[in-house]
């Protein structure tokens, strides 16, 4: 039915992927990441795997699982998703013409770094174009703001060139500004780069300026989102953790203070995941965002001048690849330990020893993170009263949270009447790594 997709990957795509552009009348509700996590765990508890949902006893298995997935998901809903085989075949044909590959968390070549470092937050599906072997090469992640001056662009390109000379992969988000400057520097110096995209993988895969780099196995474009997906602020913020998880160390070149995707991604890495050391660019003048990141555990970038110095920094104990752990310690793996697709012996990760240990997030922080994930999926602008009703909270509490999300740059506040919607402004550029 598909171009070399494993049965597990086929099942996961049917359950979670849109497969078509848009969602018109009559379409079924996809499993959200949280609901798919619950389904994957329920399958493991039964020593089953996603592919079994396409087997001869699929109806009985769907009935058995429906109560474990979440409210509103019944066996008929699961069957409706799994019956989209024709749509899947069409989608795979489109991806194949663009040289886009697909792997799932149940596949043996799914990147071990993502599975071990993110555990049940590792995306169930990864789409990509280019040499997937780059996913487990580690390297240096470089992130920063979209809107920066030319001096920071030049600085960041130099960091990318240094990574190339050190023979290390440069990992970034391929966004305008710092991300593209870092990747451009590495690629123009003959190095390798991974771009973790939040949208439009299908368009980037066929961009003429990217094709030679993809064919030469020096550029890898990867995304946890449907290749045809448009820009979404929530997706852009959620993919940040993948950038860090694929690297050995990270450099934050610039960041706003307490708002924006760069800030949120760095804070999440420092406080929650703590898989790699996070460095910030040294500055002679006050830089509120970078200064605040250092206060919560980021390290001062030592400004390596020679490629040997950078290679040594990335190979140091603070950024070394993790040691293996037993399969029983894995979480949210989509296949039972005894099955051929099980991910056994994936590496574990301890906090980087040179970083300041961070306290686990408080219940209030965890609750706010849940609220953030919910409101960024708003399909139409809503008033604070409508959001309060949707979340079943008081209007003053809704106003407090909404003000914070506006400050972070997650939401936009319209006027006359006052409504809230996901921030969606996105500068466009002809190619990922062009100058203009």
C-alpha positions as CSV (number, residue, x, y, z in Angstrom):
1,X,0.0,0.0,0.0
2,X,2.8,2.4,0.7
3,X,6.5,3.1,-0.1
4,X,8.4,1.0,2.4
5,X,6.4,2.2,5.4
6,X,6.4,-0.3,8.3
7,X,3.0,-1.6,9.4
8,X,3.5,0.2,12.7
9,X,4.1,3.5,10.9
10,X,1.1,3.0,8.7
11,X,-1.1,2.5,11.7
12,X,0.3,5.5,13.6
13,X,-0.2,7.7,10.5
14,X,-3.8,6.6,10.2
15,X,-4.4,7.5,13.8
16,X,-2.6,10.8,14.0
17,X,-1.9,12.4,10.6
18,X,-4.3,14.6,8.6
19,X,-3.3,13.0,5.3
20,X,-5.3,15.6,3.4
21,X,-5.0,19.4,3.3
22,X,-7.6,20.9,5.6
23,X,-10.4,19.3,7.4
24,X,-13.7,19.5,5.6
25,X,-17.1,18.2,6.6
26,X,-17.3,14.5,7.4
27,X,-13.6,14.2,8.4
28,X,-12.8,12.3,11.7
29,X,-11.0,13.7,14.7
30,X,-7.4,12.7,14.8
31,X,-5.8,11.4,18.0
32,X,-4.0,14.3,19.7
33,X,-0.4,13.6,20.9
34,X,-1.7,13.1,24.5
35,X,-4.4,10.6,23.4
36,X,-1.9,8.7,21.2
37,X,0.4,8.4,24.2
38,X,-2.4,6.8,26.2
39,X,-3.1,4.5,23.3
40,X,0.5,3.5,22.9
41,X,0.8,2.8,26.6
42,X,-2.4,0.7,26.5
43,X,-1.0,-1.3,23.6
44,X,2.2,-2.0,25.5
45,X,0.3,-3.1,28.6
46,X,-1.4,-5.7,26.4
47,X,1.9,-6.7,24.7
48,X,0.5,-5.4,21.4
49,X,1.8,-2.9,18.9
50,X,0.1,-0.4,16.5
51,X,0.3,-2.7,13.6
52,X,-2.1,-5.1,15.4
53,X,-4.8,-2.4,14.8
54,X,-4.6,-3.4,11.1
55,X,-4.8,-7.1,11.8
56,X,-7.6,-9.6,11.7
57,X,-8.8,-8.9,15.3
58,X,-8.7,-5.1,14.9
59,X,-12.3,-4.6,15.7
60,X,-12.1,-6.4,19.0
61,X,-8.8,-4.6,19.8
62,X,-10.4,-1.2,19.1
63,X,-13.3,-2.0,21.4
64,X,-10.9,-3.1,24.1
65,X,-8.7,0.0,23.8
66,X,-11.4,2.7,23.4
67,X,-11.9,3.2,27.1
68,X,-8.2,3.8,27.6
69,X,-7.7,6.6,25.0
70,X,-9.8,9.3,26.5
71,X,-13.3,10.8,26.7
72,X,-15.1,10.9,23.3
73,X,-12.9,8.3,21.7
74,X,-14.8,5.1,21.0
75,X,-14.2,2.0,18.9
76,X,-16.1,3.5,16.0
77,X,-13.9,6.6,16.0
78,X,-10.7,4.4,16.0
79,X,-12.1,2.3,13.2
80,X,-12.9,5.4,11.1
81,X,-9.3,6.6,11.4
82,X,-7.9,3.2,10.6
83,X,-10.2,2.9,7.5
84,X,-8.4,5.9,5.8
85,X,-6.1,3.6,3.8
86,X,-6.9,5.2,0.4
87,X,-6.1,8.6,1.8
88,X,-2.8,7.3,3.2
89,X,-1.8,5.9,-0.1
90,X,-2.5,9.2,-1.8
91,X,-0.5,11.1,0.9
92,X,2.4,8.7,0.6
93,X,2.5,9.2,-3.2
94,X,2.7,12.9,-2.7
95,X,5.5,12.5,-0.2
96,X,7.4,10.1,-2.4
97,X,7.5,12.5,-5.3
98,X,9.2,15.0,-3.0
99,X,11.7,12.4,-1.6
100,X,10.1,12.8,1.8
101,X,10.5,9.8,4.1
102,X,8.4,8.9,7.2
103,X,9.4,7.0,10.3
104,X,7.6,6.3,13.5
105,X,8.6,5.9,17.1
106,X,8.0,2.1,16.6
107,X,10.7,1.9,13.9
108,X,14.2,0.7,14.7
109,X,15.8,3.6,12.9
110,X,13.9,6.3,14.8
111,X,16.5,8.6,16.4
112,X,17.6,7.2,19.7
113,X,18.4,10.7,21.0
114,X,14.8,11.8,20.7
115,X,13.4,8.6,22.3
116,X,15.8,8.6,25.2
117,X,15.8,12.3,25.9
118,X,12.2,13.2,25.4
119,X,10.7,9.8,26.3
120,X,6.9,10.1,25.9
121,X,7.2,13.6,24.5
122,X,9.1,12.2,21.5
123,X,6.9,12.8,18.4
124,X,5.1,9.6,17.3
125,X,5.9,10.4,13.6
126,X,8.8,12.1,11.9
127,X,8.8,13.3,8.3
128,X,12.1,14.2,6.7
129,X,14.0,14.8,3.5
130,X,17.7,14.0,3.3
131,X,20.1,11.6,5.0
132,X,18.3,10.4,8.1
133,X,21.6,9.1,9.5
134,X,22.4,12.7,10.5
135,X,19.7,12.4,13.2
136,X,22.0,10.6,15.6
137,X,25.3,12.5,14.8
138,X,24.8,15.1,17.6
139,X,26.5,18.4,17.1
140,X,25.8,22.0,18.0
141,X,22.3,23.5,18.2
142,X,22.2,27.3,17.5
143,X,19.0,29.2,18.1
144,X,17.9,32.8,18.4
145,X,15.5,35.5,17.4
146,X,14.2,36.2,13.9
147,X,14.8,39.9,13.9
148,X,18.4,40.7,14.6
149,X,21.0,43.1,13.2
150,X,23.7,42.3,10.6
151,X,26.4,42.0,13.2
152,X,24.6,39.1,14.9
153,X,24.0,37.5,11.5
154,X,27.8,37.6,10.8
155,X,28.6,36.3,14.3
156,X,26.2,33.4,13.9
157,X,27.5,32.5,10.4
158,X,31.0,32.4,11.9
159,X,29.8,29.9,14.6
160,X,28.3,27.8,11.8
161,X,31.6,27.8,9.9
162,X,33.5,26.8,13.0
163,X,31.1,23.8,13.5
164,X,31.7,22.8,9.9
165,X,35.5,22.9,10.4
166,X,35.2,20.8,13.5
167,X,33.3,18.2,11.5
168,X,30.2,18.6,13.7
169,X,26.6,18.8,12.6
170,X,24.8,22.2,13.0
171,X,21.2,21.8,14.3
172,X,18.7,24.6,14.2
173,X,15.1,25.5,13.3
174,X,15.6,26.9,9.8
175,X,13.7,30.1,10.8
176,X,14.6,33.5,9.4
177,X,17.3,35.3,11.3
178,X,19.7,33.4,13.6
179,X,18.6,29.9,12.7
180,X,19.2,30.3,9.0
181,X,22.5,32.3,9.5
182,X,23.9,29.4,11.6
183,X,22.9,26.8,9.0
184,X,24.1,28.9,6.1
185,X,27.5,29.4,7.7
186,X,27.9,25.6,8.2
187,X,26.7,24.7,4.7
188,X,28.7,27.3,2.9
189,X,31.8,26.0,4.7
190,X,31.2,22.5,3.5
191,X,29.6,21.2,6.7
192,X,26.3,19.5,7.5
193,X,23.1,20.9,9.0
194,X,19.8,19.7,10.3
195,X,16.8,22.0,10.0
196,X,13.9,21.1,12.3
197,X,10.9,22.7,10.6
198,X,7.7,23.7,12.1
199,X,5.9,23.9,8.8
200,X,6.0,23.5,5.0
201,X,8.4,20.6,4.7
202,X,7.0,19.7,1.3
203,X,7.8,23.1,-0.1
204,X,11.3,23.2,1.4
205,X,12.0,19.7,0.1
206,X,11.5,20.9,-3.5
207,X,13.2,24.3,-3.2
208,X,15.8,24.4,-5.8
209,X,18.5,26.0,-3.6
210,X,18.0,23.1,-1.1
211,X,18.0,20.2,-3.5
212,X,21.7,20.0,-4.2
213,X,22.5,20.1,-0.4
214,X,19.9,17.4,0.2
215,X,21.2,15.2,-2.6
216,X,24.8,15.6,-1.3
217,X,23.6,14.4,2.2
218,X,24.8,17.6,3.8
219,X,21.4,19.0,4.6
220,X,18.6,17.2,6.4
221,X,15.1,18.7,6.8
222,X,12.9,17.1,9.4
223,X,9.6,17.9,11.0
224,X,7.1,16.2,13.4
225,X,4.2,17.9,11.5
226,X,2.5,17.0,8.3
227,X,4.6,18.1,5.3
228,X,1.8,20.3,4.0
229,X,1.1,22.0,7.4
230,X,1.1,25.7,7.4
231,X,2.7,27.9,10.0
232,X,1.4,27.7,13.6
233,X,2.9,29.4,16.6
234,X,2.2,26.4,18.8
235,X,4.0,24.0,16.4
236,X,6.9,26.3,16.2
237,X,7.3,26.4,20.0
238,X,6.8,22.7,20.4
239,X,9.5,21.7,17.9
240,X,12.1,23.6,19.9
241,X,12.7,20.6,22.2
242,X,13.6,18.5,19.2
243,X,16.4,20.9,18.2
244,X,18.0,20.5,21.7
245,X,17.4,16.7,21.8
246,X,19.3,16.2,18.6
247,X,22.4,18.1,19.7
248,X,25.3,17.7,22.2
249,X,25.2,21.3,23.3
250,X,23.2,24.5,22.4
251,X,24.1,28.1,21.9
252,X,21.4,30.8,22.3
253,X,22.7,33.8,20.3
254,X,19.8,36.1,21.1
255,X,16.5,35.9,23.0
256,X,13.7,38.2,24.1
257,X,13.0,38.3,27.8
258,X,10.2,36.0,29.0
259,X,8.6,35.8,25.6
260,X,8.9,34.2,22.2
261,X,9.9,30.7,21.0
262,X,13.6,31.0,21.7
263,X,13.0,32.0,25.3
264,X,10.4,29.2,25.9
265,X,12.6,26.5,24.3
266,X,15.7,27.4,26.2
267,X,13.8,27.6,29.5
268,X,12.1,24.2,28.8
269,X,15.5,22.7,28.2
270,X,17.2,24.2,31.2
271,X,14.4,23.5,33.7
272,X,12.7,20.4,32.4
273,X,14.6,18.2,29.9
274,X,18.2,19.1,31.0
275,X,19.7,16.7,28.4
276,X,22.5,19.0,27.2
277,X,24.3,22.2,28.4
278,X,22.7,25.4,27.2
279,X,25.2,28.3,26.5
280,X,24.4,31.9,25.9
281,X,26.4,34.4,23.8
282,X,28.6,36.6,26.0
283,X,27.6,40.3,25.7
284,X,29.4,43.5,26.9
285,X,26.1,45.3,27.2
286,X,23.0,44.2,29.2
287,X,20.9,41.6,27.3
288,X,17.8,40.9,29.5
289,X,16.9,37.6,27.8
290,X,20.4,36.1,27.8
291,X,21.1,37.4,31.3
292,X,17.9,35.9,32.6
293,X,18.7,32.5,31.0
294,X,22.1,32.5,32.8
295,X,20.4,33.2,36.1
296,X,18.4,30.0,35.8
297,X,21.3,27.8,34.7
298,X,22.6,28.6,31.2
299,X,26.3,28.8,30.8
300,X,28.5,31.5,29.3
301,X,29.7,30.5,25.8
302,X,33.5,30.1,26.0
303,X,33.9,31.6,22.5
304,X,36.0,28.8,21.0
305,X,38.2,30.2,18.2
306,X,39.7,27.0,16.7
307,X,37.7,24.0,15.5
308,X,39.7,21.8,17.9
309,X,38.3,23.8,20.8
310,X,34.7,23.4,19.6
311,X,35.2,19.7,19.0
312,X,36.6,19.3,22.5
313,X,33.7,21.3,24.0
314,X,31.1,19.1,22.3
315,X,32.9,15.9,23.3
316,X,33.3,16.9,26.9
317,X,31.4,15.1,29.7
318,X,28.9,17.9,29.9
319,X,27.7,17.3,26.4
320,X,28.6,13.6,25.7
321,X,26.1,11.2,24.3
322,X,24.2,9.3,27.0
323,X,25.0,5.8,28.1
324,X,22.6,3.0,27.2
325,X,19.8,1.9,29.6
326,X,17.6,-1.1,29.7
327,X,14.5,-1.4,27.7
328,X,12.4,-1.6,30.8
329,X,13.3,2.0,31.6
330,X,11.8,3.3,28.3
331,X,8.6,5.2,28.3
332,X,5.9,5.5,25.7
333,X,7.5,3.1,23.2
334,X,5.0,1.9,20.6
335,X,6.0,-1.7,20.6
336,X,6.3,-4.2,23.4
337,X,9.8,-5.3,24.4
338,X,9.5,-8.7,22.8
339,X,8.5,-7.4,19.4
340,X,10.9,-6.9,16.5
341,X,10.3,-3.2,16.4
342,X,10.9,-2.6,20.1
343,X,13.4,0.0,20.9
344,X,15.7,-1.8,23.3
345,X,18.7,-0.4,25.0
346,X,18.0,3.3,24.1
347,X,20.3,5.6,25.9
348,X,19.5,7.4,29.1
349,X,20.4,11.0,29.8
350,X,21.5,12.6,33.1
351,X,21.4,16.3,33.6
352,X,24.6,18.0,32.4
353,X,26.8,18.1,35.4
354,X,28.1,21.6,34.8
355,X,24.6,23.1,34.8
356,X,22.9,24.5,37.9
357,X,20.4,21.8,39.0
358,X,16.9,23.0,38.4
359,X,13.9,22.4,40.5
360,X,11.1,20.4,38.8
361,X,8.2,22.5,37.6
362,X,5.6,23.4,40.2
363,X,2.0,22.3,39.8
364,X,1.1,25.9,38.9
365,X,3.7,25.8,36.1
366,X,2.5,22.5,34.8
367,X,-1.1,23.7,34.8
368,X,-0.1,26.9,32.9
369,X,1.8,24.7,30.4
370,X,-1.4,22.7,29.8
371,X,-3.4,25.9,29.3
372,X,-0.8,27.2,26.8
373,X,-1.0,24.0,24.8
374,X,-4.8,24.3,24.7
375,X,-5.2,27.9,23.8
376,X,-2.6,27.9,21.0
377,X,-5.0,25.6,19.1
378,X,-7.8,28.2,19.0
379,X,-9.3,28.0,15.5
380,X,-11.1,31.3,15.8
381,X,-10.5,34.4,17.9
382,X,-12.2,34.3,21.2
383,X,-13.0,36.7,24.0
384,X,-11.6,36.1,27.5
385,X,-15.1,35.1,28.6
386,X,-15.4,32.5,25.9
387,X,-12.0,31.1,26.8
388,X,-12.9,31.1,30.5
389,X,-16.0,29.1,29.7
390,X,-14.1,26.7,27.5
391,X,-11.6,26.0,30.2
392,X,-14.2,26.0,33.0
393,X,-12.2,28.6,35.0
394,X,-13.1,32.1,36.4
395,X,-12.8,35.1,34.1
396,X,-10.1,36.8,36.3
397,X,-8.0,33.7,36.1
398,X,-8.5,33.6,32.3
399,X,-7.5,37.2,32.0
400,X,-4.3,36.6,34.1
401,X,-3.2,33.7,31.9
402,X,-4.1,35.4,28.7
403,X,-2.1,38.5,29.6
404,X,0.9,36.2,30.3
405,X,0.5,34.4,26.9
406,X,0.3,37.7,25.1
407,X,3.5,38.8,26.8
408,X,5.2,35.6,25.8
409,X,4.2,36.2,22.2
410,X,2.0,33.0,22.1
411,X,-1.2,34.9,21.6
412,X,-2.2,38.2,19.9
413,X,-4.8,40.5,21.4
414,X,-7.1,42.2,18.9
415,X,-9.2,45.3,19.7
416,X,-12.8,46.3,19.0
417,X,-13.9,43.8,20.2
418,X,-11.1,42.4,22.3
419,X,-10.3,38.9,21.3
420,X,-7.4,36.5,21.5
421,X,-5.9,34.4,18.8
422,X,-2.6,32.5,18.2
423,X,0.1,34.8,17.0
424,X,0.5,34.1,13.3
425,X,2.7,36.7,11.7
426,X,5.5,35.0,9.9
427,X,8.0,36.7,7.6
428,X,8.5,34.7,4.4
429,X,11.6,34.1,2.4
430,X,12.3,32.6,-0.9
431,X,14.6,29.9,0.4
432,X,15.8,28.6,3.7
433,X,19.4,29.8,3.3
434,X,19.3,32.6,0.8
435,X,20.3,36.1,1.6
436,X,16.9,37.6,0.7
